[in-house]
Amino acid sequence: MLGDILLKLISVLTPDDVKELKGAGCESEVATLLATCDGIAVAWRKAGVSDNQVWADIQIKLNALRSALRG
């Protein structure tokens, strides 16, 4: 359930949103947000209640957002 909530949360943010936020001077704030989401995902995974597909979806989405932040 936590994984589904996290996936919903990060699915709202698009790579274009990240680029726009970066351009507006909020790069460090977005990086912090992504790191926090990643930390939640890792804690959820370590708790042993994770769904492999949801885990994969979360990682794919976070990687896309991180890539947009670096780009």
C-alpha distances in whole Angstrom, upper triangle without the diagonal:
4,5,5,6,9,10,11,13,15,15,17,20,22,25,27,26,26,29,30,29,31,34,34,34,30,30,29,26,24,25,23,20,20,20,18,15,16,16,13,12,14,13,10,12,14,12,12,9,9,9,13,13,10,12,15,14,13,16,18,17,18,21,22,22,24,27,27,28,30,32
4,5,5,6,9,10,11,12,14,16,18,21,23,26,24,23,27,28,26,28,31,31,31,27,26,25,23,21,21,20,17,16,17,14,11,13,13,9,9,11,10,7,10,12,11,12,9,9,10,13,13,10,11,14,13,11,14,17,16,16,19,21,20,21,24,25,25,27,29
4,5,5,6,9,10,11,12,15,16,18,20,23,22,22,25,26,25,26,30,30,30,26,25,25,22,20,20,19,16,15,16,14,11,11,12,9,7,10,10,7,9,12,11,11,9,7,8,10,10,6,7,10,10,8,11,13,13,13,16,18,17,19,21,22,23,25,27
4,5,5,6,9,10,10,13,15,17,20,23,21,21,25,26,25,27,30,30,30,27,26,26,23,21,21,21,17,16,18,16,12,14,15,12,10,14,14,11,12,16,15,15,12,10,9,12,10,7,9,12,10,9,13,14,13,14,17,18,18,20,22,23,23,26,27
4,5,5,6,9,10,11,14,16,19,22,20,20,24,24,23,25,28,28,28,24,24,24,21,19,20,19,15,15,16,14,11,13,14,11,10,14,14,11,14,17,16,16,14,12,12,15,14,10,12,14,12,10,14,16,14,14,18,18,17,19,22,22,23,25,27
4,5,5,6,8,10,12,14,17,19,18,17,21,22,20,22,25,25,25,22,21,20,18,16,16,15,12,11,13,11,7,9,11,8,7,11,12,10,12,15,15,16,14,12,12,14,13,9,10,12,10,8,11,13,11,11,14,15,14,16,19,19,19,22,24
4,5,5,6,9,10,12,15,18,16,16,20,21,20,22,25,25,25,22,21,21,19,16,17,17,14,12,14,13,9,11,13,11,9,13,14,12,13,17,17,17,15,12,12,13,11,7,9,10,7,6,9,10,8,9,13,13,13,15,17,18,18,21,22
4,6,5,7,9,12,15,17,16,16,20,20,20,22,24,24,25,22,22,22,20,17,18,18,14,14,16,15,11,14,16,13,12,16,17,15,16,20,20,20,17,15,15,16,14,10,12,14,10,9,13,13,10,12,15,15,14,17,19,19,20,23,24
4,6,6,8,11,14,16,14,14,18,18,17,19,22,21,22,19,19,19,16,14,15,15,11,11,14,12,9,12,14,12,12,15,16,15,17,20,20,21,19,16,17,18,16,13,14,15,12,10,13,14,11,11,15,14,13,15,18,17,17,21,22
4,5,6,8,11,13,11,11,15,16,15,17,20,20,20,17,16,17,15,12,13,13,10,9,12,11,8,10,13,12,11,14,16,15,16,19,20,21,19,17,17,17,15,12,12,13,10,8,10,11,7,7,11,11,9,12,14,14,14,17,18
4,5,7,10,12,11,12,15,16,16,18,20,21,22,19,19,20,18,14,16,17,13,12,15,15,11,13,16,15,14,17,19,17,18,22,22,23,21,18,17,17,15,12,13,13,10,9,11,10,7,9,12,11,10,13,15,14,15,18,19
4,6,10,11,9,11,14,14,14,17,19,19,20,17,18,19,16,14,16,17,13,13,16,16,13,15,18,17,16,20,21,20,21,25,25,26,23,21,20,21,18,15,17,17,13,12,15,14,10,12,14,13,11,14,16,15,16,19,19
4,7,8,6,7,11,11,11,13,15,15,17,14,14,16,14,10,13,14,11,10,14,14,12,14,17,16,16,19,21,20,22,25,26,26,25,22,22,22,20,17,17,17,14,12,14,13,9,10,12,10,8,11,13,11,12,15,16
4,5,5,6,9,10,11,12,14,15,17,15,14,17,15,12,14,16,13,12,16,17,14,16,19,19,18,21,23,23,23,27,28,28,27,24,23,22,20,18,18,17,14,13,14,12,9,10,11,9,7,11,11,9,11,14,14
4,5,5,6,9,10,10,12,14,16,14,13,15,15,11,13,15,14,12,15,17,15,16,20,20,19,22,24,24,24,27,29,29,28,25,24,23,21,19,19,18,15,14,14,12,9,10,10,7,5,8,8,5,8,11,10
4,5,5,6,9,10,10,12,14,14,13,16,16,12,15,17,16,15,18,20,18,19,23,23,22,25,27,27,28,31,32,33,32,29,28,27,25,23,23,21,18,18,18,16,13,13,14,10,9,11,11,7,9,12,11
4,5,5,6,8,10,10,13,11,11,14,13,10,13,15,13,13,16,17,16,18,21,21,21,24,26,26,27,30,31,32,31,28,27,27,25,22,22,22,19,17,18,16,13,13,14,12,9,12,12,9,10,13,13
4,5,5,6,9,10,11,9,8,11,10,7,9,12,11,10,14,15,14,16,19,19,19,22,24,24,25,28,29,30,30,27,27,26,24,22,21,21,18,16,16,15,12,11,12,10,7,8,9,6,6,10,10
4,5,5,6,9,10,10,9,12,12,10,12,15,14,13,16,18,18,19,22,23,23,25,27,28,28,31,33,34,33,30,30,29,27,25,24,23,21,19,19,17,15,14,14,11,9,10,10,6,6,9,8
4,5,5,6,9,9,9,13,13,11,13,16,15,15,18,20,19,21,24,24,25,27,29,29,30,33,34,36,35,32,32,31,29,27,27,26,23,21,22,20,17,17,17,15,12,13,13,10,9,12,11
4,5,5,7,5,7,10,9,7,10,13,12,13,16,17,17,19,21,22,23,25,27,27,29,31,32,34,33,30,31,30,29,26,26,25,23,21,21,20,17,16,17,15,12,13,14,10,9,12,12
4,5,5,5,4,8,9,8,9,12,12,13,15,17,18,19,21,23,23,25,27,28,29,31,33,34,34,31,32,31,30,27,26,25,24,21,21,20,17,16,16,14,11,11,12,9,7,9,10
4,5,7,8,11,12,11,13,16,16,17,19,21,21,23,25,26,27,29,31,32,33,35,37,38,37,35,35,34,33,30,29,29,26,24,24,23,20,19,19,17,14,15,14,11,10,12,11
4,6,8,11,11,11,14,16,16,17,19,21,21,23,25,26,27,29,31,32,33,35,37,38,38,35,36,35,34,31,30,30,28,25,25,25,22,20,21,19,16,16,17,14,12,14,14
4,6,8,9,10,12,13,14,16,18,19,20,22,23,25,26,28,29,31,32,34,35,37,37,35,35,35,34,31,30,30,28,25,25,25,22,20,21,20,16,16,17,14,12,13,14
4,6,5,6,9,10,11,12,14,15,17,18,20,21,23,24,26,27,29,30,32,34,33,31,32,32,31,28,27,27,25,22,22,22,19,17,18,17,14,14,15,13,10,13,14
4,5,5,6,9,10,11,12,14,15,16,18,20,21,22,24,26,27,28,30,32,32,30,31,30,29,27,25,25,23,21,20,20,18,15,16,15,12,11,12,11,7,9,11
4,5,5,6,9,10,10,12,14,15,16,18,20,21,22,24,25,27,28,31,31,29,30,30,29,27,25,25,24,21,20,21,19,16,16,17,13,12,14,13,10,11,14
4,5,5,6,9,10,10,12,14,15,17,18,20,21,23,24,26,27,29,29,27,29,29,28,25,24,24,23,19,19,20,18,15,17,17,13,12,15,14,11,13,16
4,5,5,6,9,10,11,12,14,15,16,18,20,21,22,24,26,28,27,25,26,26,25,22,21,21,19,16,16,17,14,11,13,13,9,9,12,11,8,11,13
4,5,5,6,9,10,10,12,14,15,16,18,20,21,22,24,26,26,24,25,25,24,22,20,20,19,16,15,16,14,11,12,13,9,8,11,11,8,10,13
4,5,5,6,9,10,10,12,14,15,16,18,20,21,22,25,25,23,25,25,25,22,20,21,20,16,16,18,16,12,14,15,12,11,14,14,11,13,17
4,5,5,6,9,10,11,12,14,15,17,18,20,21,23,23,21,22,23,22,19,18,19,17,14,14,16,13,10,13,14,11,10,14,14,11,14,17
4,5,5,6,9,10,10,12,14,15,16,18,20,22,21,19,20,20,20,17,15,16,15,11,11,12,10,7,9,11,8,7,11,11,10,12,15
4,5,5,6,9,10,10,12,14,15,16,18,20,21,19,20,20,20,18,15,16,16,13,12,14,13,9,11,13,11,9,13,14,12,14,17
4,5,5,6,9,10,11,12,14,15,17,19,19,17,20,20,20,17,15,17,17,13,13,16,14,11,14,16,13,12,16,17,15,17,20
4,5,5,6,9,10,11,12,14,15,17,17,15,16,17,17,14,12,14,13,9,10,13,11,8,11,13,11,11,15,16,15,17,20
4,5,5,6,9,10,10,12,14,16,16,14,15,15,16,13,11,12,12,9,8,11,10,7,10,13,11,11,14,16,15,16,19
4,5,5,6,9,10,10,12,15,15,14,16,17,18,15,13,15,15,12,11,15,14,11,14,16,15,14,17,19,18,19,22
4,5,5,6,9,10,11,13,13,12,14,15,16,13,11,14,14,11,12,15,14,12,15,17,16,16,19,20,19,21,24
4,5,5,6,9,10,11,11,9,11,12,13,10,8,10,11,8,9,12,12,10,13,15,15,15,18,20,19,21,23
4,5,5,6,9,10,11,10,12,12,14,12,9,12,13,10,10,14,14,12,14,17,17,16,19,21,20,22,24
4,5,5,6,9,10,10,13,14,16,14,11,15,16,13,13,17,17,15,17,20,20,19,22,24,23,25,28
4,6,5,7,7,6,10,11,13,11,9,13,14,11,13,16,16,15,18,20,20,20,23,25,24,26,28
4,5,6,7,5,8,9,12,10,8,11,13,11,11,15,16,15,17,20,20,20,22,24,24,25,28
4,5,8,8,12,12,15,14,11,14,17,15,15,18,19,18,19,23,23,22,25,27,26,27,30
4,6,7,11,13,16,14,13,16,18,16,17,20,21,20,22,25,25,24,27,29,29,30,33
4,6,9,11,14,13,11,15,17,16,16,20,21,20,22,25,25,25,28,30,30,31,34
4,7,10,12,11,10,14,15,15,16,19,20,20,22,24,25,25,28,29,30,31,34
4,6,9,8,7,10,12,11,13,15,16,16,18,21,21,22,24,26,27,28,30
4,6,5,6,9,10,11,12,14,15,16,18,20,21,22,24,26,27,28,30
4,6,5,6,9,10,11,12,14,15,16,18,20,21,22,24,26,27,28
4,5,5,6,9,10,10,12,14,15,17,18,20,21,23,24,26,27
4,5,5,6,9,10,10,12,14,15,16,18,20,21,22,24,26
4,5,5,6,9,10,11,12,14,15,16,18,20,21,22,24
4,5,5,6,9,10,10,12,14,15,16,18,20,21,22
4,5,5,6,9,10,11,12,14,15,17,18,20,21
4,6,5,6,8,10,11,12,14,15,16,18,20
4,5,5,6,9,10,10,12,14,15,16,18
4,6,5,6,9,10,11,12,14,15,16
4,5,5,6,9,10,11,12,14,15
4,5,5,6,8,10,10,12,14
4,5,5,6,9,10,10,12
4,6,5,6,9,10,10
4,5,5,6,9,10
4,5,5,6,9
4,5,5,6
4,5,5
4,6
4
